[in-house]
């Protein structure tokens, strides 16, 4: 087994859990409350936490493409500073 393929599940788990943690720690100071965005953020947090814990507990095989998507989601969440509404905008 190659070292690269052995690290992929770890990368996916960390990326999902970091993205969920960043969404959880979003500071809403100064932003108005929008129920749709709050619901979407809650669904994203739940899905990311479940995906991260599922990978951590059951250690499913992970392809490089799945790892790239997990890292991309994590980068997008951190780039928007955890603001789901900012992630949904097409221009900035």
C-alpha positions as CSV (number, residue, x, y, z in Angstrom):
1,X,0.0,0.0,0.0
2,X,1.4,3.4,-0.9
3,X,1.8,6.1,1.6
4,X,-0.3,8.4,-0.5
5,X,-3.3,6.2,-0.5
6,X,-2.9,5.5,3.2
7,X,-3.1,9.3,3.9
8,X,-6.2,10.0,1.9
9,X,-8.7,8.9,4.6
10,X,-6.9,11.0,7.1
11,X,-7.0,14.0,4.8
12,X,-10.7,13.6,4.1
13,X,-11.6,13.2,7.8
14,X,-9.6,16.3,8.8
15,X,-11.0,18.4,5.9
16,X,-14.6,17.5,6.8
17,X,-14.2,18.1,10.5
18,X,-12.3,21.4,10.0
19,X,-15.0,22.7,7.6
20,X,-17.8,21.7,10.1
21,X,-15.9,23.4,12.9
22,X,-15.5,26.6,10.9
23,X,-19.2,26.7,10.1
24,X,-20.0,26.2,13.7
25,X,-17.7,29.0,14.8
26,X,-19.2,31.6,12.4
27,X,-19.7,34.9,14.2
28,X,-22.9,36.5,13.0
29,X,-22.1,39.9,14.4
30,X,-23.5,42.5,12.0
31,X,-25.2,40.1,9.6
32,X,-28.9,39.7,9.4
33,X,-30.5,36.4,10.2
34,X,-31.8,34.6,7.2
35,X,-33.7,31.4,8.0
36,X,-32.9,29.7,4.7
37,X,-29.2,30.3,5.1
38,X,-29.3,29.2,8.7
39,X,-31.1,26.0,7.7
40,X,-28.5,25.4,4.9
41,X,-25.7,26.0,7.3
42,X,-27.2,23.5,9.8
43,X,-27.6,20.9,7.1
44,X,-24.0,21.4,6.0
45,X,-22.7,21.2,9.5
46,X,-24.6,18.0,10.1
47,X,-23.6,16.4,6.8
48,X,-19.9,17.4,7.2
49,X,-19.8,16.0,10.8
50,X,-21.5,12.8,9.8
51,X,-19.2,12.3,6.8
52,X,-16.1,13.0,8.9
53,X,-17.2,10.7,11.7
54,X,-18.3,8.0,9.3
55,X,-14.8,8.1,7.7
56,X,-13.1,8.1,11.1
57,X,-15.1,5.2,12.5
58,X,-15.6,2.9,9.5
59,X,-12.5,3.8,7.4
60,X,-14.0,3.4,4.0
61,X,-11.7,3.4,1.0
62,X,-11.2,6.9,-0.4
63,X,-10.3,7.9,-4.0
64,X,-8.1,10.9,-4.7
65,X,-11.1,12.6,-6.3
66,X,-13.1,12.3,-3.0
67,X,-10.1,13.8,-1.1
68,X,-9.9,16.7,-3.6
69,X,-13.6,17.4,-3.1
70,X,-13.3,17.3,0.7
71,X,-10.3,19.7,0.6
72,X,-12.1,22.0,-1.9
73,X,-15.1,22.2,0.4
74,X,-12.9,23.0,3.4
75,X,-11.1,25.7,1.4
76,X,-14.4,27.3,0.3
77,X,-15.7,27.3,3.8
78,X,-12.6,28.9,5.2
79,X,-12.4,31.4,2.3
80,X,-15.9,32.6,3.1
81,X,-15.0,32.7,6.9
82,X,-17.9,30.3,7.6
83,X,-20.5,32.5,6.0
84,X,-22.8,30.3,4.0
85,X,-24.5,33.2,2.3
86,X,-21.0,34.4,1.0
87,X,-20.4,30.9,-0.3
88,X,-23.6,31.0,-2.3
89,X,-22.8,34.4,-4.0
90,X,-21.3,34.0,-7.4
91,X,-19.3,37.2,-7.4
92,X,-17.3,38.9,-4.7
